[in-house]
């Protein structure tokens, strides 16, 4: 860098700091680092502006030269490992923490609570550690605390402080979610909430037994596990970024989760008429008269799938009939639509329910891809049914919904008299289900929407299904190792924040490169960005990839250096708090 003195057309001298560089063609160019101003104006503040700024530039050049100087490390083959020193540091934490600070504004939220929190620990620093570990080293809260020395920030808190912080997080959970949503819109612009995707899943606990007063209850496990579970409803926006979540006791049925989650997210409803109208997209398990009526009365819309197998007879006949379908040229897809009515029950002011007919659009389609997939899935179900018959436990397997194609036949083999129950493969049911392979039906309040738009909107539901997979696999949200209701809620808040950051990282890389990385690849890449301690407080880094370069570029953080001092590491971690440049 050097000081440039340039005489302008007005006769005045203008000072600026510039740096020379060489182009690929070998030509020397320069670019501005800093504009200082007119010399005569600067003389009002400095006795000798030229000398003053030249001295500053000399210091910066000397510092830069020192930083770029070769490092010599003397390693003795006889030296033993010092058990007292931390030998590794997780530098990959810098990237998700940049989202934590800059995009979600979590640090600013806790700073506003500083005077009122009345706790002797730093809840923000604890949350940083727990979110980072959830993203790349999913483990218990104790495991995260044991690993804290690898975190590139000082963690001056005890294991007891971590458990106390869970109660604190639960207290401010909704306020924090609202703050993160507001911060995200402030930084990135308004979110597309015209279509919102909702689904519900459940998570099992490490310990067995129920909590009669809390969330931990026996229920229908989606993973067919015997342990107590907790239900989680999740809302995401049209771009796949989480908007809010709600927890329910394990014995809560899926249809009862939609409306409370929408209310928690402060979406448009009768008592909030100024809210933005949204169209909720959900699977067939949420397709109930109550949910449809509530969406309509609140001034919102819905797109729900409709089970063909369990559909009313007239709707099933219409879906399975070839009449009215439009087929694409290669015969891999066909589609038809109609406007019909649906009976819903609306509760009046007196509390009594009345039957109302509401208009709906029904969209039916058949896909060869879905057809093949259905046939393959049925093979697996049939094999499970046959295995249950061979084991002799078809009755219990059918009761717990782990098999589908078995039936009891009360029959005495010799006389035909009803004496005992014989279980067999239900061939008739298999044949009936095969008729519906590849067929899908969607019902929606959006009468004016094109059928293809309805289908495309419904297919977006895969984003939330993927989010649940990420929560359960990459982020390892289950099993749950805490058991009190506040701690359970805090655990899922941590998982939720980690999911938000993961989704933002995936979205940003896709926007930058045109290719969306998997959550597993992002987690693995960040986990590999480990510094190894050398002599003289130096840290050696040996991992870099296109993915880490993209993530670093998005946040404007340079993590490409092979050798870093502790001071340089601290500088990077302090920069992640600053707004993105």
Secondary structure, DSSP 8 states (H G I E B T S, - for coil): -EEEEEE-TTS-EEEEEEEEEE-TTS-EEEEEEEEEEEHHHHTTT-TTHHHHHHHHHHHHHHHHHHHTS-------TT----TTS--EEETTHHHHHHIIIIIS-HHHHHHHTTTT---SS-HHHHHHHHHHHHHHS---HHHHHHTGGGBSS-----HHHHHHHHHHHHHTHHHHHHHHHHHHHHHH-----SEEEEEEEEEEBSS-S--TTSS-B----TT--SS-EEEEEEEE-TTS-EEEEEEEETT--GGGSHHHHHHHTT--BTTBTTS---EEEE-GGG--HHHHHHHHHTT-EEEEEE-STTS-HHHHHHHH--TT-EE-TTSSEEEEEEEEEEEEEEE-TTS-EEEEEEEEEEEEEEEHHHHHHHHHHHHHHHHHHHHHHHHT-HHHHHHTTS--SEEEEE--TTT--S-SEEEEE-HHHHHHHHTTTTEEEEEES-TTS-HHHHHHHHHTTHHHHHHHHHHHTTS---SB---SHHHHHHHHHHHHHHHHHHHHHHHHHHHHHS----HHHHHHHHHH-EEEE-STTEEEE----HHHHHHHHHHT-----SEEEHHHHHHHHHHTTS---
